[in-house]
């Protein structure tokens, strides 16, 4: 007990702190169950005065107390306990009712999906403020400072094979430094109509670039490593998640904004917190390595059994990592459905358990290292329909340098279009579009007459990270495409993520021709005001952005995913084979 006669906060079961308010129908978080005090701050009330003193409004006391004091709740620490008094009708205005309904929707539906693709951190904003300290934060190079709710975002989800620490002993190499064992690049579209979860195999052979890590406030550069396994982008040589983020960008051209990382113990604690996750098996399984033993059919797994399911490599398909990735995707989709189900959302006990488990299981970058930031991530991801959340795997082929195939390499023919779709916010599933949006003013910019290539006048700037991009584009335009009235003016004043074409209305026909040649999307078209003078119109301005992949390579992403790539959506149950 403390000096005020209150029990310590950490002696209280968090599930007991959620209390149904009969006046509003909401569950409310009460920090002290004995006080009747709501966790939601109410209006400030006057302190108690000696008997006989008049209140500020001049009314006399009744039974030694003003009506205002009688209507207030007991402050924590008082021994007198009374039944909570109903709120006066004068305070229950329609605006408050709307706020209450909005708050209820926020509490029970808003945040339960933020981190389901790794093991779940949705609902983080429901936690008590002291749970903020549960979150492990790591300051890495390359992560954004804060979270933007109005933009597309990319989060790298990492499942590490680190065996040390509570709950992680007994799995494989206990001395592992913690490699990037499970890796998912989650891209959420700007309009929140869709999301793509791209799994990257741990045994992918790639070049790991040099990266910087911060140790005790001092930056240290770690040399890159060519032709090595992707999973060594974390842990090996002291590499941190920022190095894994840099490697993902090197492979895909997509810059992760943030990372979320969890270890083996997270799978056990989070699945237990929600009461288990439903899985389906197309056959009996008995794997002595992962200790998974289940019969054909549907099961609900949690704890050790859930971890065994996501770890097994010898039970399904070709008994390799690519097949394990697919069963992990099925598991994560099921976890997402469970966390957003009414059974979880309406249970204060499950939500409290999930709150504790999720915050303790996570390591995130400093940019989203608070409940407030995780709340924003959660609410934005919640806007995406599960049927439009697509799991897919990086297209790969067997490593041709190996006689006995143990690793894989990227298949550019299928991977490059997939990367372009992610960069351009193109969904891998069909998304219903508003008819008016399909006929938007921006799309109309590509419709109309085209000038001849010989009449196109354009100045080219390099706003990409590719050295010499403006010159190679100029050479290609002049020698291959017949755009002779073109010149390159070096580097742009600042780097751009997207290529843009600025032009006057009188140059629309030239702009459409250049868009055809360059493969520009409608979003790249930037019409301005006419600047015609005695010498005619100035040249259009083409600024190459980070989406530029080479002269002659279309900048616009394809509208459909490549044929035969592996896909699964989060709303469907698939039995592991």
C-alpha positions in Angstrom: 0.0 0.0 0.0 1.2 3.6 -0.7 0.9 6.6 1.5 -2.6 7.4 0.1 -3.9 3.9 1.1 -4.0 2.8 -2.6 -2.6 -0.5 -3.9 0.3 -0.3 -6.3 -0.8 -0.1 -9.9 1.3 -3.2 -10.9 -0.6 -5.3 -8.3 -3.9 -4.8 -10.2 -5.0 -7.3 -12.9 -5.4 -5.2 -16.1 -8.5 -7.1 -17.0 -10.2 -5.9 -13.8 -9.7 -2.3 -14.8 -12.2 -2.5 -17.7 -15.7 -1.8 -16.2 -19.0 -1.5 -18.1 -20.6 1.9 -17.7 -24.4 1.4 -17.5 -25.0 5.0 -18.6 -23.2 4.8 -21.9 -22.9 1.1 -22.6 -19.1 1.5 -23.0 -16.4 -0.4 -21.3 -14.2 2.1 -19.5 -10.7 1.8 -18.2 -10.6 2.7 -14.4 -7.2 3.0 -13.0 -8.4 2.2 -9.4 -11.3 -0.3 -9.2 -12.2 0.8 -5.7 -12.6 4.4 -6.5 -15.1 4.4 -9.3 -12.9 6.9 -11.1 -13.1 6.7 -14.9 -9.9 6.6 -16.9 -11.4 9.2 -19.2 -10.8 12.6 -17.6 -14.0 14.4 -16.7 -14.7 18.1 -16.0 -12.7 19.6 -13.2 -14.7 20.0 -9.9 -14.3 22.3 -7.0 -12.4 21.0 -3.9 -14.4 20.3 -0.8 -15.0 23.3 1.6 -15.8 23.3 5.3 -19.4 22.8 6.3 -21.5 25.9 6.0 -19.4 27.5 3.3 -21.3 28.4 0.1 -20.3 27.1 -3.3 -19.1 29.3 -6.1 -22.6 29.4 -7.6 -24.0 30.7 -4.3 -26.2 27.6 -3.5 -26.4 26.4 0.1 -25.0 23.1 1.1 -27.4 20.2 1.7 -26.2 17.8 4.4 -23.0 19.7 4.6 -22.1 19.3 0.9 -22.9 21.3 -2.3 -24.9 19.6 -5.0 -21.7 19.8 -7.2 -19.8 17.9 -4.6 -22.6 15.3 -4.2 -22.5 14.7 -7.9 -18.8 14.1 -7.9 -17.1 10.7 -7.4 -14.9 9.9 -4.5 -11.2 10.7 -5.0 -8.8 7.8 -4.7 -7.7 7.1 -1.2 -11.0 8.1 0.6 -12.4 5.4 2.8 -16.0 6.4 2.2 -17.4 4.4 -0.7 -20.7 5.2 -2.4 -22.4 3.8 -5.4 -21.6 5.9 -8.5 -24.3 8.6 -9.1 -25.8 8.8 -12.6 -24.6 11.8 -14.6 -27.1 14.7 -14.6 -29.2 14.9 -17.7 -28.0 18.4 -18.5 -24.6 17.1 -19.2 -25.6 14.4 -21.5 -25.8 16.4 -24.7 -26.1 15.0 -28.2 -22.5 16.0 -28.9 -21.3 14.0 -26.0 -23.3 11.0 -27.2 -21.7 11.2 -30.6 -18.2 11.4 -28.9 -19.1 8.4 -26.8 -20.1 6.3 -29.8 -17.0 7.4 -31.7 -14.9 6.5 -28.7 -16.5 3.1 -28.4 -15.8 2.3 -32.0 -12.2 3.6 -31.6 -11.6 1.4 -28.5 -13.0 -1.8 -29.8 -12.3 -1.8 -33.5 -9.6 0.7 -34.2 -6.2 -0.7 -33.3 -6.3 -4.5 -33.3 -4.6 -5.1 -36.6 -1.4 -3.0 -36.6 1.1 -5.8 -36.2 -0.9 -9.0 -37.1 1.4 -9.8 -40.0 4.2 -10.6 -37.6 2.3 -11.6 -34.5 0.0 -8.7 -33.6 0.3 -5.4 -32.0 -3.1 -4.0 -32.9 -5.0 -2.4 -30.2 -1.8 -0.9 -28.7 -3.5 2.4 -28.0 -5.9 0.7 -25.5 -3.1 0.1 -23.1 -2.4 1.9 -19.9 0.2 4.6 -20.3 2.7 2.6 -18.2 2.6 0.0 -21.0 4.5 2.5 -23.1 7.6 1.4 -21.3 7.1 -2.2 -22.4 8.0 -1.4 -26.0 11.6 -1.9 -27.0 12.8 0.9 -29.2 15.9 0.9 -31.4 17.3 3.9 -33.1 18.3 2.9 -36.6 19.5 4.7 -39.7 16.9 4.9 -42.5 13.7 4.9 -40.5 11.4 7.9 -40.7 10.9 10.2 -37.7 7.3 9.7 -36.8 4.4 8.2 -38.8 2.4 10.0 -41.5 -1.3 9.1 -41.7 -1.8 10.8 -45.1 0.8 8.8 -47.2 1.4 5.3 -48.4 3.7 3.5 -45.9 6.1 0.6 -45.9 6.9 -1.4 -42.7 9.4 -4.2 -42.7 8.2 -7.0 -40.4 11.0 -9.1 -39.1 10.8 -12.4 -37.2 14.2 -13.1 -35.7 15.6 -16.5 -34.8 17.3 -15.2 -31.7 17.2 -18.0 -29.1 18.4 -16.1 -26.0 16.1 -14.4 -23.6 13.0 -15.5 -21.6 10.9 -18.1 -23.5 13.3 -18.6 -26.3 15.6 -21.3 -25.0 15.5 -24.8 -26.5 15.2 -23.9 -30.2 18.1 -24.7 -32.4 21.4 -22.8 -32.0 21.2 -21.1 -28.6 24.2 -18.9 -29.6 22.5 -17.3 -32.6 23.0 -13.6 -32.9 19.4 -13.3 -34.2 19.2 -13.4 -38.0 16.3 -12.2 -40.2 14.5 -15.5 -40.3 11.0 -14.3 -41.4 10.8 -11.1 -43.4 7.7 -9.4 -44.8 7.6 -6.0 -46.5 4.2 -4.6 -45.8 3.1 -1.9 -48.2 -0.2 0.0 -47.4 -1.6 2.1 -50.3 -2.1 5.8 -49.9 -5.9 5.5 -50.3 -6.0 2.5 -47.9 -7.9 0.5 -50.5 -5.3 -2.3 -50.5 -2.1 -3.6 -48.9 0.6 -6.0 -50.1 2.6 -8.2 -47.8 5.8 -9.4 -49.7 7.6 -12.3 -48.0 11.4 -12.3 -48.7 13.1 -15.8 -48.3 15.8 -15.9 -45.7 17.9 -18.1 -48.1 17.9 -15.5 -50.9 21.4 -14.8 -52.2 21.8 -11.1 -52.6 24.3 -8.3 -52.0 24.0 -6.8 -48.6 25.0 -3.1 -48.8 27.3 -1.2 -46.4 25.2 0.3 -43.6 25.6 2.5 -40.5 24.6 1.5 -37.0 24.5 3.6 -33.9 26.3 2.2 -30.9 26.3 4.2 -27.7 25.6 7.4 -29.7 28.4 6.8 -32.1 27.9 5.9 -35.8 29.8 2.9 -37.1 29.9 1.8 -40.7 29.6 -2.0 -41.4 31.1 -3.1 -44.7 28.8 -4.7 -47.3 28.9 -8.3 -48.3 28.3 -9.5 -51.8 26.5 -12.8 -52.8 25.4 -13.9 -49.3 22.2 -15.0 -47.6 19.6 -12.3 -47.0 19.1 -13.5 -43.3 22.6 -12.3 -42.5 21.5 -8.7 -43.1 20.6 -8.8 -39.4 22.8 -9.8 -36.5 25.9 -10.8 -38.6 28.9 -8.4 -38.0 26.7 -6.3 -35.7 24.1 -5.4 -38.3 20.8 -4.0 -36.9 17.3 -3.8 -38.5 18.4 -0.6 -40.3 20.8 -2.8 -42.3 18.0 -5.2 -43.2 15.9 -2.2 -44.3 18.8 -1.1 -46.5 19.1 -4.6 -48.0 15.3 -4.6 -48.8 15.6 -1.3 -50.6 18.6 -2.7 -52.5 16.5 -5.6 -53.7 13.1 -4.1 -54.3 13.7 -0.4 -54.8 11.1 0.2 -52.1 12.4 2.1 -49.0 10.9 0.7 -45.7 9.7 3.6 -43.5 9.8 1.6 -40.3 10.4 -1.8 -38.9 8.7 -4.1 -36.3 10.6 -7.1 -35.0 9.6 -10.0 -32.8 11.2 -13.3 -31.7 10.0 -16.8 -31.0 8.5 -15.9 -27.7 6.1 -13.4 -29.4 4.3 -16.1 -31.3 3.7 -18.0 -28.1 2.5 -15.1 -26.0 0.4 -13.4 -28.6 -1.5 -16.6 -29.7 -2.1 -17.4 -26.1 -3.4 -13.9 -25.4 -6.2 -14.2 -28.1 -7.1 -17.7 -27.1 -5.5 -19.5 -30.0 -5.4 -19.3 -33.8 -7.3 -21.5 -36.2 -5.4 -23.5 -38.7 -6.2 -26.1 -41.3 -4.2 -29.2 -42.3 -4.7 -31.1 -45.5 -2.9 -34.2 -44.0 -1.7 -35.6 -40.7 1.5 -34.1 -39.5 4.2 -35.6 -37.2 7.4 -33.5 -37.3 10.0 -34.5 -34.6 12.2 -31.5 -35.4 9.5 -28.8 -34.6 7.5 -31.2 -32.3 4.3 -30.5 -34.3 1.9 -33.5 -34.2 -1.6 -32.8 -35.4 -4.2 -34.8 -37.4 -5.7 -33.8 -40.7 -8.4 -31.1 -40.4 -9.0 -27.9 -38.4 -7.3 -27.1 -35.1 -6.8 -24.1 -32.8 -3.2 -23.7 -31.7 -1.5 -21.4 -29.2 1.8 -21.2 -27.3 4.3 -23.9 -28.1 2.0 -25.6 -30.6 1.6 -22.4 -32.6 5.3 -21.8 -32.6 5.8 -25.4 -33.8 3.4 -24.8 -36.7 5.2 -21.6 -38.0 8.6 -23.3 -37.6 8.1 -26.6 -39.2 9.9 -27.1 -42.5 9.5 -30.8 -43.1 5.7 -31.1 -43.0 4.4 -29.5 -46.1 5.2 -29.1 -49.8 8.8 -29.7 -50.8 9.9 -29.4 -47.2 11.7 -26.1 -47.8 11.7 -22.5 -46.7 9.4 -21.4 -49.6 6.7 -23.8 -48.5 7.1 -22.7 -44.9 6.6 -19.1 -45.9 3.2 -20.0 -47.4 2.0 -21.7 -44.2 3.3 -18.7 -42.2 1.2 -16.4 -44.4 -1.9 -18.6 -43.8 -1.2 -18.5 -40.0 -0.8 -14.7 -40.0 -4.0 -14.2 -42.0 -5.8 -16.4 -39.5 -4.3 -14.5 -36.6 -5.5 -11.2 -38.1 -9.0 -12.6 -38.5 -9.0 -13.8 -34.9 -7.8 -10.5 -33.5 -10.5 -8.6 -35.4 -13.3 -11.0 -34.4 -16.0 -10.0 -32.0 -14.8 -12.7 -29.6 -11.6 -10.7 -29.1 -12.9 -7.2 -29.5 -15.6 -7.5 -26.9 -13.5 -9.3 -24.3 -11.7 -6.9 -21.8 -9.7 -9.9 -20.5 -8.4 -10.8 -24.0 -7.7 -7.2 -24.9 -5.7 -6.7 -21.7 -3.8 -9.9 -22.2 -3.1 -8.9 -25.8 -2.0 -5.5 -24.7 0.6 -6.8 -22.3 1.8 -9.5 -24.7 2.1 -7.3 -27.7 4.0 -4.4 -26.1 6.5 -6.8 -24.5 7.0 -8.8 -27.7 7.8 -5.9 -30.0 11.0 -4.1 -30.9 10.3 -1.1 -33.2 12.2 1.9 -34.5 12.1 5.1 -32.6 9.8 6.7 -35.2 6.9 4.5 -34.1 8.2 3.7 -30.6 5.2 4.9 -28.6 1.6 3.8 -28.1 0.4 7.0 -29.8 2.4 6.2 -33.0 1.4 2.5 -33.0 -2.2 3.6 -32.6 -1.9 5.6 -35.8 -0.4 2.7 -37.6 -3.2 0.5 -36.3 -6.0 2.8 -37.3 -4.6 3.2 -40.8 -4.2 -0.5 -41.4 -7.7 -1.1 -40.1 -9.0 0.8 -43.0 -7.8 -1.8 -45.5 -10.4 -4.5 -46.3 -9.0 -8.0 -45.5 -10.0 -9.2 -48.9 -7.6 -6.6 -50.4 -4.6 -7.5 -48.1 -2.5 -9.8 -50.4 0.3 -12.1 -49.2 2.8 -12.9 -51.9 6.4 -14.2 -52.0 9.3 -12.6 -53.8 9.6 -14.5 -57.2 12.8 -16.5 -57.2 14.6 -19.4 -59.0 17.1 -22.0 -57.7 20.6 -20.6 -57.4 22.2 -21.7 -60.7 25.7 -21.6 -59.1 24.8 -24.6 -56.9 24.7 -28.3 -57.9 22.7 -29.1 -54.8 20.1 -26.4 -54.5 20.0 -24.8 -51.0 19.6 -21.2 -51.9 17.6 -19.0 -54.3 18.1 -15.9 -56.4 15.6 -13.2 -57.6 13.7 -13.9 -60.8 13.8 -10.5 -62.5 11.2 -11.2 -65.1 8.5 -11.6 -62.5 10.0 -9.7 -59.6 10.6 -6.3 -61.3 6.9 -5.8 -62.3 5.9 -6.8 -58.8 8.3 -4.2 -57.3 6.9 -1.6 -59.7 3.3 -2.3 -58.6 4.3 -1.9 -54.9 6.1 1.4 -55.7 3.1 2.7 -57.7 0.4 1.7 -55.2 -1.1 -0.8 -57.6 -3.1 -3.6 -55.8 -2.4 -7.3 -56.5 -6.2 -7.9 -56.1 -9.0 -6.2 -57.9 -10.2 -3.2 -56.0 -13.5 -1.6 -56.7 -13.0 1.9 -57.9 -15.4 4.8 -57.9 -16.5 5.4 -61.5 -15.9 9.1 -61.1 -12.4 8.4 -59.8 -11.7 6.2 -62.9 -12.5 9.2 -65.0 -10.6 11.6 -62.9 -9.1 14.8 -64.3 -5.6 13.3 -63.8 -6.3 10.3 -65.9 -7.7 12.5 -68.6 -4.3 14.2 -69.0 -3.2 11.1 -71.0 -6.1 11.4 -73.4 -5.9 13.4 -76.6 -3.7 14.1 -79.6 0.0 13.3 -79.7 2.8 15.4 -81.3 5.4 13.7 -83.4 8.5 12.7 -81.5 10.6 15.1 -83.5 8.5 18.0 -82.2 9.0 17.1 -78.5 11.2 19.7 -76.7 12.3 18.6 -73.2 15.0 19.4 -70.6 16.0 16.4 -68.4 17.0 16.6 -64.8 18.2 13.7 -62.6 16.3 13.6 -59.3 17.0 9.9 -58.8 19.8 8.1 -57.0 21.2 6.7 -60.3 24.3 8.4 -61.3 24.2 9.6 -64.9 20.5 8.9 -65.4 19.8 12.1 -67.2 22.6 11.5 -69.7 21.6 7.9 -70.4 18.0 8.9 -70.9 19.0 11.7 -73.3 21.1 9.4 -75.4 18.3 6.9 -75.6 15.6 9.5 -76.5 17.8 11.0 -79.3 19.3 7.8 -80.7 16.4 5.4 -80.3 13.2 7.4 -80.0 13.8 10.4 -82.3 13.4 13.0 -79.6 16.1 15.3 -81.0 15.0 18.6 -79.4 16.1 17.4 -76.0 18.9 18.2 -73.5 20.1 17.1 -70.1 20.8 19.7 -67.4 22.4 17.5 -64.7 21.1 16.9 -61.2 17.8 18.3 -60.0 17.8 20.7 -57.0 16.4 17.8 -54.8 15.8 14.1 -55.0 12.3 12.9 -56.0 10.6 9.6 -55.2 8.5 9.9 -58.4 9.3 11.0 -61.9 7.5 14.2 -63.0 6.8 15.9 -66.3 6.1 19.7 -66.2 4.6 21.3 -69.2 2.3 24.2 -70.4 -1.2 23.6 -71.6 0.0 24.4 -75.2 2.4 21.5 -74.9 -0.1 18.8 -73.9 0.3 16.9 -77.2 4.1 16.9 -76.7 3.6 15.7 -73.1 1.4 12.9 -74.1 3.9 11.7 -76.7 6.7 11.8 -74.2 4.6 9.9 -71.6 4.0 7.2 -74.2 7.7 6.9 -74.9 8.8 7.0 -71.3 5.9 4.9 -70.0 4.8 7.6 -67.6 1.7 7.2 -65.4 -1.0 9.9 -65.3 0.3 10.9 -61.8 3.6 12.0 -63.3 1.8 14.7 -65.5 2.1 18.2 -64.0 0.4 20.8 -66.3 1.2 24.4 -65.5 0.5 27.8 -66.9 1.5 28.9 -70.4 4.8 30.7 -70.5 4.8 31.4 -74.2 6.9 34.4 -75.3 8.2 35.9 -78.5 10.6 33.0 -78.8 7.9 30.4 -78.3 7.3 27.9 -75.5 10.2 26.9 -73.3 11.1 23.2 -73.2 9.1 20.9 -70.9 10.9 19.7 -67.8 11.3 16.0 -67.2 12.7 15.2 -63.7 13.7 11.6 -63.1 12.8 10.2 -59.7 13.6 7.1 -57.7 11.1 5.1 -59.7 13.5 5.5 -62.8 15.0 2.1 -63.4 16.8 2.7 -66.6 16.5 4.2 -70.1 13.8 2.3 -72.0 12.2 0.8 -68.9 8.6 2.0 -68.4 8.2 4.0 -65.3 4.5 3.2 -64.9 3.7 0.0 -63.1 1.8 -2.8 -64.8 -1.9 -2.9 -64.0 -1.9 -6.7 -63.2 0.4 -8.9 -61.3 2.7 -11.2 -63.3 1.3 -14.7 -64.2 1.8 -17.6 -61.8 3.1 -15.7 -58.8 2.1 -17.0 -55.4 -0.8 -15.0 -53.9 -3.2 -15.4 -50.9 -5.6 -12.9 -49.4 -6.1 -12.4 -45.6 -9.8 -13.1 -45.7 -9.6 -16.7 -46.8 -8.7 -19.9 -45.0 -6.3 -22.3 -46.8 -5.3 -25.7 -45.6 -1.6 -26.4 -45.4 -0.6 -29.2 -47.8 
